[in-house]
Amino acid sequence: MEMSGSAQSRTATSQAQLDRSLALLGEKAPAFAKLGASERAALLRACMPHLARVSRAWVEAACKAKGHDVNSPAASEEWLGGPMVTMRALRLYVAALEEIHRLGKPQLPAGAFRSGWDGRTEVRVFPYEPIDKAMFGGFSCNLRIQRGLTEMTVRERQASHYSDKNAHGGISLILGAGNVASIPPTDALHKLIVEGKVCMVKLNPVNEYLGPFFEQAFLPLVERGYLQFCYGGADVGSYLSYHPLIEDIHITGSDRTHDLIVWGPAGPERERRMAADDPLLKKQITSELGCVTPVMIVPGEYSAAELRFMAENVATQVVNNASFNCNAAKVLVLSEGWSQREQFVASVRDILDHTPLRVAYYPGARDRYELLTKGREQITRLGPQEPNKLQWTMIRGLDAKAKDLLWSTEPFCSIVSEVALPERDPAAFLRAAAKFSNDTLWGTLSCSIIIHPRTEQSSEVRSTLDAAVDELRYGVVAINHWPAVAYGAMTPPWGGHVSGTLKDVQSGIGFVHNTPMIEGIEKAVLRGPLTVFPKPPWFVTNRRAHRVAEKMVDFEQEPSFLKLPSILVDALRG
């Protein structure tokens, strides 16, 4: 059922219980900080069978809450965005910890380090294991390291917590996201393993129904007093944020919530604090806060099959999780003179028109939808009108130079807009699209560029693409595919561009995931082929996606080449 306003917690944890849980965490924090890598690995490994046992019930609960049939392709979103990536995170952290125990550092793939086109240090973090190549052939992800840092520096700083003899521990507060199920547990794993902090996780009222599954999945950590879960709304979040036992905070949510916590309520007092650089919250806070995500399509000559695949790719980025994703495609940045523009847009519309509508379960979705669509002329609503659902909606004819709410407001609902830039030449378009995305659109989390390999053969285009990737102020820049692939891979970092500040936080400060524990990162650059076969399991058009996704949970628990044929059969039938 669609909710409006703020979701109300049904099972708020009392302050007395919060205090008891925090006291337990505080008691255990110093011991956890000193806990050896092998002991931490054992704890995480012990969690994996618990997670496997609750995975189906977890997915069933999520499907029920979001209005999916658990036996439909839409259920794949809950398998992939829930137990699968959580299991992958556990497994990769176990491997990293065991390597720290044996060798002092997580071991990077052979040839991981390279010098980028401009001499910058880059580190390949995907594919990370040989089996990644079998599962995701043609995909890669390189980290662009901050200027001035060498390979030697990166190697020295890697997994720095494990060389810190003075690690004191502390309690981190995780203010969990209400949309994607894996966000709260993987945020907590980052704090636990990369930073050595015990964690209190406050679940968002929107998806607090997942709490019992998290508690069961991570029972070995909960029983030892290293991880606790609690429930409640803004009042509980505020109480915890300013609690003296909480050392630092990580929030996944909105920039408005972040600013409320850091600077206080909007008004003269907040303005005074910001001018004086005197935040109300005196603790370190990291964050992931959404984005108006652009998809830039470089003009070129694409085949009919390529255009269709591109359209399925983009439509997936709109449809997934009813578009309640911080990395959902929100602005298609196209060339006004691209000869295939209308054909491509028509294909996207066709796919959306044949995709069942989703329950608008996230608070305020209808209000945001009405605000952003009111008075629009070039607007197309797709699909039937149904109670508690919002139609897939495309808005065209927008002016790149005008002030528009769609440039500054993350829709976080079923809207995708299109803007056409006048530049027709691929290199000129890349420069203009990067400038528009940087200077006009709000957010710094992720973006994508779709480009034909033939277009890239031009040395001018290739050098312009390199420069655009470097200039784009986003934490993940994806070429040809959805940035969410980097989220799911877990070895790349996930978070806003390093330019975010407390006063202008944009998509957030800091990274999570990053299972190799690399420091000094500026951004991740994901690349994949223009088209792939079989159809990826996250594609909304994949008819067997839920079957593939469920098998991938078991695969991630214990990868084996022997499991690939079964997955491949369903993938080919999709």
C-alpha positions, 0 to 999 in steps of 0.5 A: 500500500502506498504511504504518504508522509513519514512511515511510522515505526510499529515496534519502536525500541524503548530508550531503556533498551537502547541504553542497555544495547549501547552499554553492551556494545560499549563493553565489547568495543575494545575487545572487538577492536583488538580481535584478530583477523582470523577470529573476525573471519570465523565470525563472518563465516559462521553468519553465512549458513544463518543467512542462507537459512533465512534468505527465502523468508527474507525475500518472501517478506520483501515481496509481500511488502512491495506487492510482488509475486515471489514466483515472478521475475520481479522477485529477482530484485529482492534476491539480488538486492538482498541476500545475494549481495549480502552473502557476497559481502560476507564471503569477500570479507572472509577472504580478505580477513584470512589473507590479512591473517596469513599475509598482512594485507588483502591480496589484489588480483595479479596486475591490479595496478596500472598507470591511467591515461594521465599517469594517475594510479589505478587499481582493478578490483573487478573481476576480483576472482577467476570465477568473476570472469566466468560469471561476468565476462567483459565487465571490469572496474578500476579505481581512480586513486587520488592525485599524488598517491603511488602504488606503494602508498596505496599498498602501504595504506591498504587495510590500515586498521589492521596495522593500527596497534592503538585501535580503540574501537568504538560504536558506530550508528548505522541509520539504515535505508528503507529501500534496498534490503542489503544496504543496512547489513553491508553498511554495518559490515563495512564499519565492523570489518574495515574500521573495526567498530561495533555497530548499532543499526537502526532500521528505517520504519519503511522496511523494519520488517526485515529486522528479524531476518537480519538478527537471525542472519547475523546471530554470531555477531549479535550473540557476541555483542558486536552488532545490535539492531533497533527500531523506531522513527526520527525520535529514536534516530535523534536520540542515538545520534547524540548519545554519548556512547555513539562515536560516529554515524553512517546514514543512507537516506536524504540530504535533508535528513543529513543536514537536520542531524548535522546542522539542526532544523532549517532556520536562522540558527542553522544558517548561523551554524553553517556560516560559522562552520559550527555543526550541531553534531560534533561527531564524524558522519559519513553518508550516501544520500541519493542522486539525480542520476544521468545516463549519457548516450553518445551519438553513433550508429547502433544496430536495431538489436543494440538499440533494443538492448540499450533500451532494456538496460535503461528501462531496467534502471527506471523500473528496478525497485519501483525506481526507489533507488538512489542510482535509478536512471533519472535523466537521459542526456541525448544529442538533439541531432542523433539520428536514432534518438526517437527510435531509442526513446520509443523503444524505452517507452515500449518496454515501460509500457509493457512492464507491470506497474509497481506499488508506490510503497515509499513515503511521499512518492505520490506527492513527489510525483505530483510536484514534478509532473504538474504542468508539464506538456511533453509528458507520457504516462505509461501503463494503466491507472491502478490504485496505490501504483504510479505510472511509468512516466517520461518527461521530454522537451526539457531545457538544459539551461533552465532552472528545473526541479527535475535537475535539483530534486531526486524524483525517487519515484517512477519518473525519467526525464530527457534532455537533448543537447545541441552537440552532434559530434561525439567528442563535443557531446561528451564534453557538453554532457559531462559539463551538464551533469556536473554543473546542473544536476544535483548529486555526485553518487553515480552516472553512466555513459553509453557509447558504441565501440566503433565510436570509441575507435576515434582517438579524439573520442577516446581521449575525450571519453577519458577526460570526461570520466576523469572530470565527472564528479561522481563516486561511480562512473559506469560505461555501458551499464548500470552503476548498480553493478558496482554496488553489487560487486562489493569489491568497488567502493560505493558512495558519493564523489570525494568533493562532498562536504558537510556544508554541501554534502551532495550524495554523501561523504565516504565510501562503503563496501570496498572489501579489498580495503583500499584507501585514497580512492577518488572514484570507481570506473565500471565498464562493460560491453555494449551488449551482453549475452545471456541477458543479465539477471537484473534486466527487467525483461529477463523472464527467468531472473528470479530463478537465476537470482535465487541460485546466485545466493547459493553460488555466493555462499560457496562459489564453484564452477560446477554450479555454473551450468545450472545458472546458465540454463536459466540465464539462457531461458531468460 
